């Protein structure tokens, strides 16, 4: 996939309302879904609005009564060129504020053309521009020419779309250093007997997820024969039902794989009752099932960076731009924690509000790691000028293993309560601005990060 397509697809999860939706007085009665198949045909279908994606050209869409395939009008899309101040690309979703029942159709069809030959980054269905879509399906790099053509997007599994608000979406950026113009006409859902032979698949992989993780299954797609020609439709995993060979390790279901324990399992998939090609072999890493110990020190004696037990100071980032790690917020037995995966080293920075730790005596962190040999903690004082490498920095890194004091333990919370005097090179502690963790543990959970006296 090209960098341009990747950038555009990354923007599809953003939410930016371009058209206001109506509000109705709550009566306690839920209106039934409607089966109206029309997105646009000489006008928008019932309750259809257009919402532009974040970063796109907000005025990209207009109605054209001159260039049409049939009837009196078509949708015109103006794709900006490079550097256009009004937006980096054209893209958005046609949504409805009252859900449609699309389960009796098997495809979306539309007519389209462009002012020059292009490959439109993405067109698809099931994106309601909320960031919570479960049934998005798409075709990437759709070739358009200056001649009207009819396009078909098969629905991977129509029964999933009984309550859908995402009717149609698209995104296209500059190509060959220039913008373009696209027209869409007669955009509607249909049932075509010429769509046959669905072949679901996903990418086979061996994975080592963490216990408690919900997996994102890679490469889910369905290939159909449309008028005898294969059309591959990429789709969200919500269309699939997943099955685990060992429910004590992971459980499957409609659009979900949840890792519940250690061991080995194989994940297979179904599209309706059609087996999908591909499988996942899972060998989960252990993860904490209990929360870190709750601190009991008086708040007046603590300067906290991260803990539910105290008021935390400002932290600029828990994963600096220069580090090699992935960080996420997790909840363990109802308690918030930070999870670092693929850890080589990670920077926690609070330089905008450095900590004066001159009256503190200890640094504390609760650490949970599944395995490894070594874990390191470094503190950095930026000095009075508050600038890294400003000439008055002081720093010290401490290394912990199974024979250190305290000893690094695995599969349980280790409470590192370290005298600041152990950081011997930190002869000043009035402007502590950085905490760096590293080691070979791969994955580590952190909680209750604070200084105390």
C-alpha positions as CSV (number, residue, x, y, z in Angstrom):
1,X,0.0,0.0,0.0
2,X,1.4,3.4,-0.9
3,X,2.3,6.0,1.7
4,X,-0.5,8.3,0.3
5,X,-3.1,5.6,0.7
6,X,-1.9,4.8,4.2
7,X,-2.2,8.4,5.3
8,X,-5.7,8.7,3.9
9,X,-6.8,5.4,5.5
10,X,-5.4,6.5,8.9
11,X,-7.6,9.6,8.7
12,X,-10.8,7.6,8.3
13,X,-11.1,6.9,12.0
14,X,-11.3,10.6,12.8
15,X,-14.6,12.3,13.4
16,X,-15.5,15.8,12.0
17,X,-19.1,16.5,11.5
18,X,-19.6,18.5,8.2
19,X,-23.4,18.5,8.3
20,X,-25.6,18.9,11.4
21,X,-27.9,16.0,12.3
22,X,-31.4,16.5,13.6
23,X,-32.7,15.8,17.1
24,X,-35.9,14.2,18.1
25,X,-37.8,14.4,21.3
26,X,-37.4,11.1,23.2
27,X,-40.7,9.3,23.5
28,X,-39.5,5.9,24.7
29,X,-40.4,4.4,21.3
30,X,-37.6,3.3,19.1
31,X,-38.3,4.0,15.4
32,X,-37.9,0.9,13.2
33,X,-35.1,0.8,10.7
34,X,-35.9,1.5,7.1
35,X,-34.9,-0.4,4.0
36,X,-34.5,2.6,1.7
37,X,-31.5,1.6,-0.6
38,X,-30.8,5.1,-2.0
39,X,-27.7,7.1,-1.0
40,X,-27.9,9.5,-4.0
41,X,-30.2,9.5,-7.0
42,X,-31.0,13.1,-8.2
43,X,-30.9,14.0,-4.5
44,X,-29.8,12.3,-1.3
45,X,-31.8,9.5,0.1
46,X,-33.9,9.9,3.3
47,X,-31.9,11.3,6.2
48,X,-28.5,11.1,4.4
49,X,-25.9,13.6,5.4
50,X,-22.3,14.0,4.4
51,X,-19.6,14.2,7.0
52,X,-16.0,15.2,6.0
53,X,-13.1,13.3,7.4
54,X,-10.5,15.1,9.6
55,X,-7.9,16.9,7.5
56,X,-9.9,16.7,4.3
57,X,-11.1,19.5,2.1
58,X,-14.4,20.5,3.8
59,X,-15.9,22.0,0.6
60,X,-14.9,19.2,-1.6
61,X,-18.5,18.0,-2.3
62,X,-21.0,19.8,-4.4
63,X,-24.0,18.9,-6.7
64,X,-23.5,19.1,-10.4
65,X,-26.4,19.4,-12.8
66,X,-24.2,19.4,-15.9
67,X,-22.1,16.3,-15.7
68,X,-24.5,13.4,-14.9
69,X,-24.8,9.8,-15.7
70,X,-28.6,9.8,-15.6
71,X,-31.3,12.0,-14.3
72,X,-30.7,15.7,-13.5
73,X,-27.7,15.7,-11.1
74,X,-24.7,14.0,-9.7
75,X,-22.3,14.4,-6.8
76,X,-19.1,16.2,-7.7
77,X,-15.9,15.8,-5.7
78,X,-13.1,18.3,-6.0
79,X,-9.8,16.6,-4.9
80,X,-7.2,19.2,-3.9
81,X,-3.7,19.3,-5.3
82,X,-0.6,19.2,-3.1
83,X,-0.2,22.0,-0.7
84,X,-3.9,23.2,-1.0
85,X,-4.6,25.1,2.2
86,X,-8.2,24.0,2.2
87,X,-7.3,20.3,2.9
88,X,-4.9,17.6,2.1
89,X,-7.4,15.3,0.4
90,X,-11.1,14.8,-0.3
91,X,-12.9,12.3,1.8
92,X,-15.9,11.7,4.0
93,X,-18.8,9.4,4.9
94,X,-22.5,9.6,3.8
95,X,-24.3,8.6,6.9
96,X,-27.9,8.5,8.2
97,X,-29.2,9.5,11.6
98,X,-31.9,6.8,11.5
99,X,-30.4,3.3,10.9
100,X,-31.1,1.4,7.6
101,X,-31.8,-2.3,7.4
102,X,-29.5,-3.3,4.5
103,X,-29.6,-7.0,5.1
104,X,-31.8,-7.8,2.1
105,X,-29.2,-6.4,-0.3
106,X,-25.8,-7.9,-1.3
107,X,-24.0,-4.9,-2.7
108,X,-23.7,-1.2,-3.1
109,X,-23.5,0.0,-6.7
110,X,-22.7,3.4,-8.2
111,X,-21.7,5.1,-11.4
112,X,-18.5,7.2,-11.4
113,X,-16.0,8.9,-13.6
114,X,-13.1,11.4,-13.2
115,X,-11.6,14.2,-15.2
116,X,-8.4,12.1,-15.7
117,X,-7.4,8.5,-15.1
118,X,-6.9,7.9,-11.4
119,X,-6.9,5.1,-8.8
120,X,-9.2,6.3,-6.0
121,X,-7.6,5.5,-2.6
122,X,-10.6,3.9,-1.1
123,X,-14.4,3.6,-1.5
124,X,-16.6,1.6,0.8
125,X,-19.5,1.0,3.1
126,X,-20.2,0.7,6.8
127,X,-18.2,3.7,8.0
128,X,-20.5,6.0,10.1
129,X,-17.7,8.4,11.0
130,X,-18.0,7.8,14.7
131,X,-14.9,5.8,15.2
132,X,-17.0,2.9,16.4
133,X,-17.9,1.2,13.1
134,X,-17.9,-2.6,13.2
135,X,-18.8,-3.4,9.6
136,X,-16.7,-1.3,7.3
137,X,-15.9,-2.9,3.9
138,X,-13.8,-1.2,1.2
139,X,-12.1,-1.5,-2.1
140,X,-8.7,0.2,-2.4
141,X,-7.1,1.8,-5.4
142,X,-10.3,1.8,-7.5
143,X,-9.5,2.7,-11.1
144,X,-11.6,5.4,-12.7
145,X,-11.4,6.9,-16.1
146,X,-13.0,9.8,-18.0
147,X,-15.9,7.5,-19.0
148,X,-18.8,6.6,-16.8
149,X,-18.5,3.1,-15.3
150,X,-20.6,1.1,-13.0
151,X,-18.9,-0.1,-9.9
152,X,-20.0,-2.8,-7.4
153,X,-19.0,-3.2,-3.8
154,X,-20.2,-6.6,-2.6
155,X,-21.3,-6.7,1.1
156,X,-19.2,-9.4,2.9
157,X,-22.2,-10.6,5.0
158,X,-25.4,-8.7,4.5
159,X,-27.1,-10.1,7.7
160,X,-24.6,-7.9,9.7
161,X,-26.1,-4.7,8.2
162,X,-29.6,-4.9,9.8
163,X,-29.0,-1.7,11.7
164,X,-26.4,0.4,9.8
165,X,-25.8,4.2,9.6
166,X,-22.7,4.2,7.4
167,X,-24.0,4.2,3.9
168,X,-21.0,5.1,1.7
169,X,-17.6,6.6,2.1
170,X,-14.6,7.6,0.0
171,X,-11.2,9.2,0.2
172,X,-8.8,10.4,-2.5
173,X,-5.7,12.5,-2.4
174,X,-3.5,14.2,-5.0
175,X,-2.0,11.9,-7.7
176,X,1.0,12.6,-9.9
177,X,1.4,16.0,-8.2
178,X,-2.1,17.2,-9.0
179,X,-5.7,17.2,-7.8
180,X,-8.7,15.8,-9.8
181,X,-12.4,15.8,-10.1
182,X,-14.7,12.8,-9.4
183,X,-18.4,12.4,-10.1
184,X,-20.6,9.8,-8.3
185,X,-24.2,9.1,-9.5
186,X,-26.9,6.6,-8.8
187,X,-25.4,5.4,-5.5
188,X,-27.7,2.7,-4.1
189,X,-27.9,-0.7,-2.5
190,X,-29.0,-3.6,-4.7
191,X,-29.3,-7.4,-4.8
192,X,-27.5,-8.8,-7.8
193,X,-27.6,-12.5,-8.8
194,X,-24.3,-12.0,-10.6
195,X,-22.4,-11.8,-7.3
196,X,-21.3,-15.3,-6.4
197,X,-18.5,-17.5,-4.8
198,X,-17.6,-15.6,-1.6
199,X,-14.1,-16.6,-0.4
200,X,-13.4,-15.2,3.1
201,X,-9.8,-15.1,4.3
202,X,-7.5,-13.5,6.8
203,X,-3.7,-13.5,7.3
204,X,-2.2,-16.5,9.0
205,X,0.2,-15.6,11.8
206,X,1.7,-16.9,15.0
207,X,1.2,-14.3,17.8
208,X,2.1,-13.9,21.4
209,X,-0.5,-11.5,22.8
210,X,-1.0,-10.7,26.4
211,X,-3.6,-12.4,28.6
212,X,-6.6,-10.1,28.7
213,X,-6.1,-8.7,25.2
214,X,-8.7,-8.4,22.5
215,X,-7.0,-9.3,19.2
216,X,-7.2,-7.4,16.0
217,X,-7.3,-10.1,13.3
218,X,-5.1,-9.0,10.4
219,X,-6.1,-9.0,6.7
220,X,-9.7,-9.9,6.9
221,X,-11.3,-9.8,3.4
222,X,-13.8,-11.5,1.1
223,X,-13.2,-12.2,-2.6
224,X,-16.3,-12.4,-4.8
225,X,-17.0,-13.2,-8.4
226,X,-18.8,-10.2,-9.8
227,X,-20.0,-10.9,-13.3
228,X,-17.3,-13.6,-13.4
229,X,-14.5,-11.2,-12.4
230,X,-12.9,-11.5,-8.9
231,X,-13.4,-8.5,-6.7
232,X,-11.5,-8.4,-3.3
233,X,-13.3,-6.5,-0.5
234,X,-11.2,-5.7,2.6
235,X,-13.4,-5.6,5.7
236,X,-13.5,-5.3,9.4
237,X,-13.3,-8.5,11.5
238,X,-16.9,-7.8,12.7
239,X,-18.2,-9.7,9.6
240,X,-16.4,-12.9,10.7
241,X,-17.1,-15.3,13.5
242,X,-14.0,-16.7,15.2
243,X,-13.5,-20.1,16.8
244,X,-10.8,-21.1,19.3
245,X,-9.5,-24.6,19.6
246,X,-8.9,-24.0,23.4
247,X,-11.3,-21.8,25.2
248,X,-9.1,-21.8,28.3
249,X,-6.5,-19.8,26.2
250,X,-8.8,-17.6,24.0
251,X,-12.4,-17.3,23.3
252,X,-13.9,-16.5,19.9
253,X,-17.2,-15.0,18.7
254,X,-18.8,-12.6,16.3
255,X,-16.0,-10.2,15.4
256,X,-13.9,-10.9,18.5
257,X,-11.0,-12.9,19.8
258,X,-10.4,-12.5,23.6
259,X,-7.2,-13.9,25.2
260,X,-8.1,-15.4,28.6
261,X,-5.1,-17.6,29.7
262,X,-1.8,-19.1,29.0
263,X,-1.2,-22.1,26.6
264,X,-1.6,-22.6,22.9
265,X,-4.7,-22.3,20.7
266,X,-5.5,-22.0,17.1
267,X,-8.1,-19.4,15.9
268,X,-10.1,-20.1,12.8
269,X,-12.9,-18.1,11.2
270,X,-16.3,-18.3,9.5
271,X,-18.1,-15.9,7.2
272,X,-21.7,-17.0,8.0
273,X,-21.3,-20.8,7.5
274,X,-18.4,-20.5,5.0
275,X,-14.9,-21.4,6.5
276,X,-12.3,-18.7,6.0
277,X,-8.8,-19.5,4.8
278,X,-6.1,-18.5,7.3
279,X,-5.5,-19.2,11.0
280,X,-3.9,-17.7,14.0
281,X,-1.7,-19.6,16.4
282,X,-1.6,-18.0,19.8
283,X,0.9,-18.5,22.6
284,X,-0.2,-15.7,25.1
285,X,2.1,-13.9,27.4
286,X,1.0,-13.8,31.0
287,X,-0.4,-10.6,32.3
288,X,-1.3,-9.3,35.8
289,X,-4.7,-10.4,37.1
290,X,-4.5,-8.3,40.3
291,X,-3.9,-4.6,40.6
292,X,-0.7,-3.2,42.0
293,X,-0.6,-2.6,45.8
294,X,-2.5,0.5,46.8
295,X,-0.1,3.1,48.3
296,X,-0.7,4.1,51.9
297,X,1.7,7.0,52.3
298,X,0.3,10.4,53.2
299,X,-0.3,12.6,50.2
300,X,1.6,15.4,51.8
301,X,4.8,13.3,51.6
302,X,4.3,12.3,47.9
303,X,5.0,13.9,44.5
304,X,3.2,11.6,42.1
305,X,3.6,11.1,38.4
306,X,1.1,8.3,38.0
307,X,-1.2,6.8,40.6
308,X,-4.9,6.5,41.4
309,X,-4.0,7.1,45.0
310,X,-2.7,10.7,44.6
311,X,-3.1,13.8,42.6
312,X,-0.6,13.5,39.8
313,X,1.7,16.1,38.5
314,X,1.7,17.1,34.8
315,X,3.4,14.6,32.6
316,X,4.2,15.7,29.0
317,X,4.3,12.1,27.6
318,X,4.6,8.6,28.8
319,X,6.3,7.6,25.6
320,X,8.6,10.1,24.1
321,X,9.0,10.5,20.3
322,X,12.5,9.2,20.4
323,X,11.8,6.0,22.4
324,X,11.4,2.4,21.2
325,X,8.3,1.1,22.8
326,X,4.5,1.0,22.5
327,X,2.5,2.3,25.4
328,X,-1.2,1.9,26.2
329,X,-3.6,2.5,29.0
330,X,-5.0,-0.7,30.6
331,X,-7.3,-1.5,33.4
332,X,-6.2,-4.3,35.8
333,X,-8.8,-5.5,38.3
334,X,-10.5,-2.1,38.1
335,X,-7.2,-0.1,38.5
336,X,-5.6,1.9,35.8
337,X,-2.0,1.1,34.7
338,X,0.5,1.8,31.9
339,X,1.5,-1.1,29.7
340,X,4.7,-0.9,27.7
341,X,5.1,-3.5,25.0
342,X,8.0,-4.1,22.5
343,X,10.1,-2.3,25.0
344,X,13.7,-1.5,24.3
345,X,13.6,1.9,26.1
346,X,10.9,4.4,26.9
347,X,11.0,8.0,27.9
348,X,8.6,9.5,30.4
349,X,9.0,13.3,30.2
350,X,7.7,16.0,32.5
351,X,10.0,18.9,31.5
352,X,7.2,21.4,31.2
353,X,6.7,21.1,35.0
354,X,10.0,19.6,36.4
355,X,9.9,18.1,39.9
356,X,11.8,19.5,42.8
357,X,12.7,16.3,44.6
358,X,15.3,17.9,47.0
359,X,13.2,17.1,50.1
360,X,12.2,13.7,48.8
361,X,14.1,10.6,50.0
362,X,12.8,7.8,47.7
363,X,11.6,7.0,44.2
364,X,8.8,4.4,43.9
365,X,7.4,2.4,41.0
366,X,5.3,-0.8,40.9
367,X,6.5,-3.0,38.1
368,X,5.0,-6.2,36.6
369,X,7.0,-8.1,34.0
370,X,6.3,-11.6,32.5
371,X,9.9,-12.6,32.0
372,X,13.4,-11.4,31.2
373,X,16.7,-10.8,32.9
374,X,17.2,-7.1,33.5
375,X,15.2,-3.9,34.1
376,X,16.7,-0.4,34.3
377,X,15.4,2.9,35.8
378,X,17.1,6.2,34.9
379,X,16.3,9.6,36.4
380,X,17.5,12.8,34.7
381,X,17.7,16.3,36.3
382,X,17.8,19.0,33.6
383,X,19.4,21.5,36.0
384,X,18.5,25.1,36.8
385,X,18.3,26.1,33.1
386,X,15.6,23.4,32.5
387,X,17.2,22.4,29.2
388,X,18.3,18.8,28.3
389,X,22.1,18.8,27.6
390,X,22.2,22.4,28.8
391,X,25.5,21.8,30.6
392,X,24.2,21.3,34.1
393,X,22.3,18.0,33.7
394,X,22.6,15.2,36.2
395,X,21.5,11.6,35.6
396,X,21.8,8.1,37.0
397,X,20.6,4.7,35.8
398,X,20.1,1.8,38.1
399,X,20.0,-1.9,37.0
400,X,17.8,-4.5,38.6
401,X,17.9,-8.3,38.1
402,X,17.1,-11.4,40.2
403,X,20.0,-10.7,42.6
404,X,19.7,-6.9,43.0
405,X,18.1,-5.1,45.9
406,X,15.2,-5.0,45.4
407,X,15.2,-8.1,43.2
408,X,13.4,-8.1,39.9
409,X,10.6,-10.6,40.1
410,X,8.4,-12.0,37.3
411,X,4.7,-12.8,37.2
412,X,4.1,-10.6,40.2
413,X,4.2,-7.0,41.1
414,X,7.6,-5.8,42.2
415,X,7.5,-2.6,44.4
416,X,10.7,-0.7,43.7
417,X,11.2,1.7,46.6
418,X,14.6,3.1,45.8
419,X,16.5,5.6,48.0
420,X,17.4,8.6,46.0
421,X,20.8,8.4,47.5
422,X,21.3,5.3,45.2
423,X,21.2,7.6,42.2
424,X,24.7,8.7,43.1
425,X,25.4,10.9,40.1
426,X,22.3,13.0,40.7
427,X,24.0,15.5,42.9
428,X,21.1,17.9,42.1
429,X,17.5,16.9,42.2
430,X,15.7,20.3,42.0
431,X,14.7,20.0,38.3
432,X,13.9,16.3,37.7
433,X,12.3,16.2,34.2
434,X,12.8,12.7,32.8
435,X,12.3,9.0,33.7
436,X,13.7,6.4,31.3
437,X,12.9,2.7,31.6
438,X,14.6,-0.1,29.6
439,X,15.5,-3.7,29.7
440,X,14.9,-7.1,28.0
441,X,11.5,-7.8,29.6
442,X,9.7,-7.0,26.3
443,X,6.4,-6.2,28.1
444,X,6.1,-4.4,31.4
445,X,3.2,-2.8,33.4
446,X,3.8,0.2,35.6
447,X,1.7,1.8,38.3
448,X,2.2,4.1,41.3
449,X,5.2,6.1,40.0
450,X,6.1,8.7,42.6
451,X,8.7,10.4,44.8
452,X,8.2,10.4,48.6
453,X,9.8,11.2,51.8
